[in-house]
Amino acid sequence: MTSKFFRTALPVVAVLVVAGIGGGAWLYLNGSFGESQPGGIGGPFTLTNGAGQTVTDRDLRGRYLLVYFGYTFCPDVCPTTLNDVAAALEILGPKADRVQPLFITVDPARDTPNVVGEYTAAFSPRILGLSGTPEQIAAVAREYRVYFMLNKPAKPGGDYTVDHSSILYLMDTSGRFIAPVRADQPPAQMAAEIARHLT
Ligand code: NI
């Protein structure tokens, strides 16, 4: 009875915990860092693109940024989000030229710059995939208050998953945080939400 309970209940509890972290982060972002008080989210970073070139936050000034953190081995949330972002860009039409989506890996050990670059290009050539050293990734994740945690592989050297928060961050043309954008909404809504913030 007990072991059966744990077998069935634990995955449910794990899902609730992860959902709770996402929901909590969402409320936190909306409540503490709404449009009236930008700041606190984001900051300088130095990362590497799929061609092996260094990309800093300063290189991206002049365009709105739509920043997302994830990893290429992600079974569901990341590919779904990137599909939706790509579709939202199509819906935005010419306005999308002013928006640069970034996909920053939280799994630099497997997601080399080349791996991330090829991954994002498969969704849309407009999405810029970025990796870096573990220190660079930890620093940028900290600046964006991104939660991520590597789960231990079942056996040493085996596959593993990474829990991570799933929020899109819209940054202005000077690199300042504007607002969070829900990652789990249909592309049309996502596009409308982004368009509202483009001045
Ligand atoms: Ni993911």
Residues whose N, C-alpha, C, O or C-beta is under 5 A from the ligand:
A	BS01	NI	G70 Y71 C74 V77 C78
